[in-house]
Amino acid sequence: MKKVYVFLADGFEDVEALIPVDVWRRGGIDVTTISIMGDYMVESAHGVRIMADTLIEDVDVSDADLLFLPGGMPGASNLYNNQFVCNAVKAQAEKGKMIAAICAAPAVVLAQLGILDGRRATCYPGFEQMLSKATYTGGLVTVDNNITTGEGPAAAFPFAYELLGQLVDPQTAGQIAEGMRFKHLMEAR
């Protein structure tokens, strides 16, 4: 079973964190949410409090198939200001293993760590100037080898399904998308 770790910091964007967790768990992925705040309770950018599965001081992420950084502000800045998160993401990148970030997190965390240098990436509009060493695509979801980035809250579903397809297989991702009525939604436009 594939392992995904989701770093949560106060100020995370609600749907960007929770939609992927939901989709991946439906797809059979072992997903662990990690609070970096010293408390299991983490508060979103919109005041929603959720209980993380574990605390950052109690986890080893070296077995991760995917490390995921949700966006939101100041959530993304809180992630960047955490040395454990930065070290874990850099180690994951050095191993060529999967990293995903959405909204502000590709710019605020990955770009500032140099992980997006020479790569294609997307992020929330207004943060693209931070991608000066990357090629900004402006797409909902951008995949560049082992790095997947998403634009913002509306991209949470396609972002989650893309990563589920990478982690498990495209057929499972398609079945989950159909079961959640995402395909129907896209066809209804």
N, C-alpha and C positions, 0 to 999 in steps of 0.2 A: 504494500500500500504506500502510495506517495505521501510525503510529509510536507506540509506548508506551515510556515510560521508567519503570523500577522502581527506586526508591531503597532500597538495602540498608545497614543499619547493624548493628553487633554487637548481638545481643539481639533480632533479628527473629524472629517466629513462623514456623517452618518451613513449614507447610502454607499459611498465609495468603499467603506470598510465592510459593512454588513451584507450587502448584496453578494460580493464575491465569497464571503464565508458561507453564506447560505447555498449558493450554487455549487461550490466545491464540496461541501458536505453531502449534498444531494447526489453528487457524482462519485461518492465513495472515497474522497480524499480525507486523510487524517489532518485536520486543520487545528492548530493551536493558536489562540489569541494570547498575546503577551502584553501586559501592562508595563510601561516604562516609568510609571509615576510613583512607585513605592507603595501602591495600594491596588487592590484588585479592581476597585471601581474607577472607571475612566469616563470622563465627561466629554461628549462630542461638542462640536462647534455650535450646535443648536440646543445645548443643555440636556441632551439625552444621556443618561448614565447607564453604562453597561458594565457587567462584571466580566473581566478577562479570565481566561482559563488558568493563567499562571502569572507570576511576577518575573521580571527580567533577571533578577538576581538568582532565580531558581531554575534557570533554563540553559540548556546547551543546544545551540542551533546548528552544530556542525554536521548533523545528519539531514539537513533540509534539502529537499528537492527544489523548493521555491521559497524565497524570502519576499514578503509583500509589504509595501509601504503605502498606506492610504494617504490621501491628501487632506485638504482642509487647513485652515490657519486659525490658531497658531500651531496646529498639530504637526505639520510638516517641519516647521522650525524646531519644535520640541524634539522631533526625531533626529534632526541634524545636530542638535546640541547634546545628544546622548552618545557618549564614546562607545558604549557597547554596540549600539545600532550601527554606527559608522564602521567600526571594526568588523562586525559580522557581515555587513554588505560588501565591504572591500574584500574580505576573505572569500565570500561567495563568488564575486566577480573574478578573482584570481584563479579560482578553480574552474571557471567557465560554466558555473551552474546558474540556474534560473533566478532572475530577479525581476520583480514587477513593481511599478509605482504608477500612481494616478494623480491627476490634478496638479497641485503645487509640488508634490513630492519628487517627480522627475527632475524639476529645476532646482528646488531648494535642497534636496539631498543628493540625488545621483549626479547631477551636473557639477555641484560644488565639490564632490569627491573625485571628479575626473572620470567617472564610470561611463559617461555618455560621450566622451571625447571621440570624435571621428565616427559616431553612430547616428542613425536616424532615430528621432524621438518626437513625441508630442507631449503637451502639457496644457494646463489651463491658460487660456488667452490672457496675456498681460505678464506672464512669467517667461515667455519665449526668449526674451533678451538674455536670460540667464543660461540659455542653451547655446552660447556663443561658439563653443567648440564642437557642437553637434549640428546635424541638419534637422531643422524643425519642420515637421510634416503638416501640422495642423489637423491631422486625422483624429477620428474618435479613438482608434487603437493603432499603435505602431509596433511592429515586431522587428527587432534587429538581432538575429541570432538568439542568444540567451536572455536578452533584455526585452521586456514588454512594457510599454507605457500607454497610459490612457489619458484622455483629455479632461474629463471632469465628471460631475455627478451623472449626467445623462449617458455617459459611456460605461457606467458600471456593469450593466448587463452584457453588452458585447465583449467588454474587457474580460469579464468572468468566464464567459463561454469560450473565448479564444484560449485562455489559459487552461481551462478544463480540457479542451481538445489537445493541447500540448502535453498535459500531465497524464491523461488517460488515453483518449482517442477522439477524433472528430465525431464519430458516430454516437458515442455516449454524450458528448456535448450537445449534439443535435437533438437527441432524445430528451435531455433535461430541458433544453430551450423550448421544445415542443410541449412538454408536460407543464412548463411554467407559463405557457401561452405567449412566449416572446415571439415566436415565428408568426403566430396569428396577428399579433400587434403590428409587426413589420409589414405583413401582407395587407392589413386594413388601411394603411396610409393612402 
